[in-house]
Amino acid sequence: MNDEMKEPDEEKALNESDERKPDFKAEQFSDGASDTPSSEITPSNEDGGARKNEENDSLLTRAIHKLGNKKRAAIAAAVAVVIIFSLPMLFPQLFCSHKLWANATCTSPRVCKSCGKTEGEPLGHEWEEATCTTPKTCQRCGETKGEPLGHQPGSWTKEVDYVDATSKEIRECERCGEVVDTRNEKEITSFLGDGKFSISPKGFIDRLNEEFSDIPNCSSMNADYELDDSGMGLELQIKNGSKIAGIGGFFSDSSNPVLLSYLGSENCFKNIVMYFENSDYAAATALATIQAIDPTLSFSDAKEVGAACVDTPTVKNGIAYAIVASNGEYWLSARIE
């Protein structure tokens, strides 16, 4: 190989060697530093710390991401559980067994107490027509509609309370019969009228029972009435408890008994006759009868009349009383003189 061929190759090698040499600059050397340059630069502590922090940051980031994924999964699971348990509340009718029902009312259908589902139709009101004192009213629920009709007063009539011996004029509602007005209230001083007793047979019996309750040891005695065997006469019975103490009747004259149809009528009898087998029953009934037949007499007045009329008829205030004793039997009569 000749010299001409070697020269270019050597030049090329020298150039490549120069390119590999480090290019040192003056500012790379500080004062007092070694004049010998170093081909490698040793990393500082700061650079190493930075790389370590980067590595730690990478681990923390991966851990956070890993934990974050678990947290999101836990949150998603919790949300799913909440949704599952909330479905019956959000859509109760889809999950209800409908075992508890509230019956239908006038205005609402049958309703499930658990979920509110309805079934069927309301019953509707069952109206009862208005009366004098109440408006149109539903019999089922009590709801009202409109106004009461108001009373419709009729004509004046006389009403007698035989037990209290009072009378008054009343006016009743023609629609419902309630007493809507009263006037001329007064006490009755006599049960005599037009030759007959103005007190009715039933009124006399009610008043007699009231008087029995005021006589000592006679609270168990009471009076009642029934038809006689003919089905036409009115028979009076005096009882002491369940035992019959005496019998009698109402008579329109000396022989004919009063018909049952006149039981509640005024001016229907003229005479009362009673029969007893015991003097105690006869005496007690005589006292009660005298007071019942004459509202003006006190208990002491009745005792005087009763004692005076034994075997001797005694007249007091237009009424003749007589107690007749015969063979242990007693008859009591009270009639208009």
C-alpha positions as CSV (number, residue, x, y, z in Angstrom):
1,M,0.0,0.0,0.0
2,N,1.5,3.4,-1.0
3,D,1.7,6.6,1.0
4,E,-1.0,8.3,-1.0
5,M,-3.6,5.8,-0.1
6,K,-2.7,5.9,3.6
7,E,-3.0,9.6,4.0
8,P,-6.8,9.9,3.5
9,D,-7.4,7.1,5.9
10,E,-5.2,8.6,8.6
11,E,-7.0,11.9,8.2
12,K,-10.3,10.2,8.6
13,A,-9.1,8.5,11.8
14,L,-7.8,11.7,13.3
15,N,-11.1,13.5,12.6
16,E,-13.1,10.8,14.3
17,S,-10.7,10.9,17.3
18,D,-11.2,14.6,17.5
19,E,-15.0,14.2,17.4
20,R,-14.9,11.8,20.4
21,K,-12.9,14.3,22.6
22,P,-15.1,16.2,25.0
23,D,-15.6,19.9,24.2
24,F,-14.6,21.6,27.4
25,K,-15.4,25.2,28.0
26,A,-13.8,27.7,30.4
27,E,-17.0,28.1,32.4
28,Q,-17.0,24.5,33.3
29,F,-14.0,25.1,35.6
30,S,-14.3,27.0,38.7
31,D,-11.5,28.8,40.5
32,G,-9.0,26.4,42.2
33,A,-10.4,23.4,40.4
34,S,-8.2,20.8,39.0
35,D,-6.8,21.5,35.6
36,T,-7.5,17.9,34.5
37,P,-11.0,17.7,33.1
38,S,-13.2,14.6,33.9
39,S,-14.8,12.8,31.1
40,E,-18.0,11.9,33.3
41,I,-20.0,14.2,35.6
42,T,-21.0,12.7,38.9
43,P,-24.7,13.3,39.7
44,S,-25.4,15.6,42.7
45,N,-27.5,14.6,45.9
46,E,-30.3,16.8,44.7
47,D,-30.6,14.9,41.4
48,G,-30.6,11.6,43.3
49,G,-33.2,12.8,45.7
50,A,-35.4,14.0,42.8
51,R,-35.2,10.6,41.2
52,K,-36.1,8.9,44.5
53,N,-39.0,11.3,45.0
54,E,-40.2,10.5,41.5
55,E,-40.0,6.8,42.3
56,N,-41.9,7.3,45.6
57,D,-44.5,9.5,43.8
58,S,-45.0,6.8,41.3
59,L,-45.6,4.2,44.0
60,L,-48.0,6.5,45.9
61,T,-49.9,7.3,42.7
62,R,-50.3,3.6,41.9
63,A,-51.5,3.0,45.5
64,I,-53.9,5.9,45.3
65,H,-55.2,4.6,42.0
66,K,-55.5,1.1,43.4
67,L,-57.3,2.3,46.6
68,G,-59.4,4.7,44.5
69,N,-60.6,1.8,42.4
70,K,-61.6,-0.1,45.5
71,K,-63.3,2.9,47.0
72,R,-65.3,3.4,43.8
73,A,-66.2,-0.2,43.8
74,A,-67.3,0.1,47.5
75,I,-69.3,3.2,46.7
76,A,-70.9,1.5,43.7
77,A,-71.9,-1.5,45.9
78,A,-73.3,0.8,48.6
79,V,-75.3,2.7,46.0
80,A,-76.6,-0.6,44.6
81,V,-77.7,-1.7,48.1
82,V,-79.4,1.6,48.8
83,I,-81.2,1.4,45.5
84,I,-82.3,-2.2,46.1
85,F,-83.6,-1.4,49.6
86,S,-85.2,1.8,48.3
87,L,-87.2,0.1,45.6
88,P,-90.0,-1.0,47.9
89,M,-90.3,2.5,49.2
90,L,-90.2,4.1,45.7
91,F,-92.4,1.5,44.1
92,P,-94.4,0.0,47.1
93,Q,-97.2,-1.5,45.0
94,L,-94.7,-3.7,43.1
95,F,-93.4,-5.4,46.3
96,C,-96.6,-5.3,48.5
97,S,-98.5,-8.6,49.3
98,H,-101.7,-6.6,49.8
99,K,-102.8,-8.5,52.9
100,L,-104.2,-5.6,55.0
101,W,-107.1,-3.7,53.3
102,A,-109.2,-0.8,54.6
103,N,-112.8,-1.3,53.6
104,A,-114.3,1.1,51.0
105,T,-116.1,4.1,52.3
106,C,-118.7,6.4,50.9
107,T,-116.0,8.5,49.2
108,S,-113.0,6.2,48.8
109,P,-112.5,2.7,47.3
110,R,-110.9,-0.2,49.1
111,V,-107.3,0.7,50.0
112,C,-104.3,-1.4,50.9
113,K,-103.0,-0.2,54.3
114,S,-99.4,-1.1,53.5
115,C,-98.9,0.5,50.0
116,G,-102.0,2.6,49.3
117,K,-103.2,0.6,46.3
118,T,-106.9,1.1,45.6
119,E,-109.4,-1.5,44.4
120,G,-113.0,-1.1,43.3
121,E,-115.1,2.0,43.7
122,P,-116.4,4.1,46.6
123,L,-119.6,2.9,48.1
124,G,-121.4,6.2,47.6
125,H,-123.6,7.9,50.3
126,E,-126.7,6.2,51.6
127,W,-128.9,9.3,52.3
128,E,-131.7,9.5,54.8
129,E,-134.1,12.3,54.1
130,A,-134.1,15.5,56.2
131,T,-136.4,15.7,59.2
132,C,-137.7,18.6,61.2
133,T,-134.4,18.8,63.3
134,T,-131.8,17.2,61.1
135,P,-130.6,17.8,57.6
136,K,-130.3,15.1,54.9
137,T,-127.8,12.7,56.4
138,C,-125.8,9.7,55.1
139,Q,-126.6,6.7,57.3
140,R,-123.2,5.2,56.6
141,C,-120.7,8.0,57.3
142,G,-122.8,10.8,58.9
143,E,-122.1,13.4,56.3
144,T,-124.9,16.0,56.1
145,K,-126.4,17.9,53.2
146,G,-128.8,20.9,53.2
147,E,-130.8,22.1,56.2
148,P,-133.4,20.6,58.6
149,L,-137.0,21.0,57.4
150,G,-138.2,22.8,60.6
151,H,-141.3,22.0,62.6
152,Q,-144.8,22.4,61.2
153,P,-147.0,23.3,64.2
154,G,-150.5,21.9,64.3
155,S,-153.6,23.1,66.3
156,W,-153.8,23.4,70.1
157,T,-154.9,20.4,72.1
158,K,-155.4,19.7,75.8
159,E,-153.0,17.3,77.5
160,V,-153.6,15.9,81.0
161,D,-151.0,14.4,83.4
162,Y,-153.1,12.3,85.7
163,V,-150.2,11.3,88.0
164,D,-149.2,14.9,88.7
165,A,-152.8,16.1,88.3
166,T,-151.9,18.9,85.9
167,S,-153.2,19.9,82.5
168,K,-152.0,22.1,79.7
169,E,-152.6,23.0,76.1
170,I,-150.0,21.9,73.7
171,R,-149.3,22.2,70.0
172,E,-147.5,19.4,68.2
173,C,-145.6,19.3,64.9
174,E,-147.8,17.8,62.3
175,R,-144.7,16.2,60.7
176,C,-142.9,14.6,63.6
177,G,-145.3,14.8,66.6
178,E,-142.9,16.7,68.8
179,V,-144.4,19.3,71.2
180,V,-143.4,22.7,69.9
181,D,-145.5,25.0,72.1
182,T,-147.2,24.9,75.4
183,R,-149.7,27.2,77.1
184,N,-152.3,27.4,80.0
185,E,-150.6,25.0,82.4
186,K,-152.5,24.5,85.6
187,E,-153.2,22.1,88.4
188,I,-156.3,19.9,88.4
189,T,-158.4,20.3,91.5
190,S,-161.2,17.8,90.6
191,F,-161.7,14.8,88.4
192,L,-165.4,15.3,88.1
193,G,-167.1,16.3,84.9
194,D,-170.5,15.9,83.3
195,G,-171.7,13.4,85.8
196,K,-168.7,11.1,85.3
197,F,-165.1,11.0,86.3
198,S,-162.9,13.0,83.9
199,I,-159.9,10.8,84.8
200,S,-159.5,7.8,82.4
201,P,-159.3,4.2,83.7
202,K,-155.6,4.0,82.8
203,G,-155.0,7.4,84.3
204,F,-156.6,6.3,87.6
205,I,-154.5,3.1,87.7
206,D,-151.3,5.1,87.1
207,R,-152.2,7.6,89.8
208,L,-153.2,4.8,92.2
209,N,-149.8,3.1,91.9
210,E,-148.2,6.5,92.6
211,E,-150.2,6.8,95.8
212,F,-149.4,3.2,96.9
213,S,-145.7,4.2,97.0
214,D,-146.5,6.9,99.6
215,I,-148.3,4.6,102.0
216,P,-146.1,2.9,104.7
217,N,-145.5,-0.8,104.1
218,C,-147.4,-0.7,100.8
219,S,-144.6,-0.2,98.3
220,S,-145.0,-3.7,97.0
221,M,-148.7,-3.1,96.1
222,N,-149.7,-2.1,92.6
223,A,-152.7,-2.0,90.3
224,D,-153.2,-3.3,86.8
225,Y,-156.0,-4.1,84.4
226,E,-157.1,-6.7,81.9
227,L,-160.2,-7.9,80.0
228,D,-162.7,-10.0,81.8
229,D,-163.9,-13.4,80.6
230,S,-166.4,-11.8,78.2
231,G,-163.6,-10.0,76.4
232,M,-165.4,-6.7,76.8
233,G,-165.2,-5.7,80.5
234,L,-162.3,-3.9,82.1
235,E,-161.1,-5.7,85.2
236,L,-159.0,-4.0,87.8
237,Q,-156.5,-6.0,89.8
238,I,-154.7,-5.1,93.0
239,K,-151.6,-7.1,93.7
240,N,-149.2,-7.4,96.7
241,G,-146.0,-8.4,94.9
242,S,-147.1,-11.4,92.8
243,K,-150.1,-12.2,94.9
244,I,-153.5,-10.9,94.0
245,A,-154.8,-8.8,96.9
246,G,-158.1,-7.7,95.3
247,I,-160.1,-7.3,92.2
248,G,-162.6,-4.8,90.9
249,G,-163.8,-2.9,87.9
250,F,-164.9,0.4,86.3
251,F,-168.7,0.9,85.8
252,S,-170.5,3.4,83.6
253,D,-173.6,2.9,85.8
254,S,-174.7,0.6,88.5
255,S,-174.4,-2.6,86.5
256,N,-172.5,-2.3,83.2
257,P,-168.6,-2.4,83.1
258,V,-166.7,0.0,80.9
259,L,-165.6,-1.3,77.6
260,L,-161.9,-1.6,76.9
261,S,-162.1,0.9,74.0
262,Y,-162.7,3.6,76.6
263,L,-159.6,2.7,78.6
264,G,-157.8,6.0,77.8
265,S,-160.8,8.2,77.4
266,E,-162.1,10.9,79.7
267,N,-165.7,11.0,81.1
268,C,-166.0,7.3,80.7
269,F,-167.0,5.8,84.1
270,K,-169.1,6.7,87.1
271,N,-168.2,4.1,89.7
272,I,-165.2,2.0,90.9
273,V,-165.9,-1.1,92.9
274,M,-163.1,-3.3,94.5
275,Y,-163.3,-6.6,96.4
276,F,-160.7,-7.8,99.1
277,E,-160.3,-10.8,101.3
278,N,-157.9,-9.1,103.7
279,S,-158.6,-6.0,105.7
280,D,-155.0,-4.7,105.5
281,Y,-155.2,-4.7,101.7
282,A,-158.7,-3.1,101.8
283,A,-157.5,-0.3,104.1
284,A,-154.4,0.5,102.1
285,T,-156.3,0.5,98.8
286,A,-159.0,2.7,100.3
287,L,-156.5,5.3,101.3
288,A,-154.8,5.2,97.9
289,T,-158.1,5.3,96.0
290,I,-159.4,8.3,98.0
291,Q,-156.2,10.3,97.2
292,A,-156.2,9.1,93.6
293,I,-159.8,10.0,92.9
294,D,-159.6,13.5,94.6
295,P,-156.4,15.4,93.9
296,T,-157.2,18.1,96.6
297,L,-157.0,15.6,99.6
298,S,-153.9,15.1,101.6
299,F,-152.9,11.8,103.2
300,S,-154.3,12.8,106.6
301,D,-157.6,13.9,104.8
302,A,-157.8,10.5,103.1
303,K,-157.3,8.7,106.4
304,E,-160.2,10.7,107.9
305,V,-162.5,9.9,105.0
306,G,-161.5,6.2,105.0
307,A,-162.2,5.8,108.7
308,A,-165.5,7.6,108.4
309,C,-166.8,5.5,105.4
310,V,-166.5,2.1,107.0
311,D,-170.1,0.7,106.9
312,T,-171.3,4.3,106.5
313,P,-171.1,6.0,103.1
314,T,-169.3,9.3,103.3
315,V,-169.5,12.1,100.7
316,K,-166.5,14.3,100.2
317,N,-166.2,16.9,97.3
318,G,-169.0,15.3,95.4
319,I,-167.7,11.7,95.7
320,A,-169.4,9.0,97.8
321,Y,-167.0,6.5,99.5
322,A,-168.1,3.3,101.2
323,I,-166.3,0.3,102.8
324,V,-168.6,-2.6,103.5
325,A,-167.4,-5.6,105.6
326,S,-169.2,-8.9,105.5
327,N,-168.0,-12.3,106.7
328,G,-164.3,-11.4,106.5
329,E,-164.7,-9.9,103.0
330,Y,-164.4,-6.2,102.1
331,W,-166.0,-4.1,99.4
332,L,-164.8,-0.6,98.5
333,S,-166.8,1.7,96.3
334,A,-166.1,5.2,95.1
335,R,-168.7,6.8,92.9
336,I,-170.1,10.2,91.9
337,E,-172.9,11.2,94.2
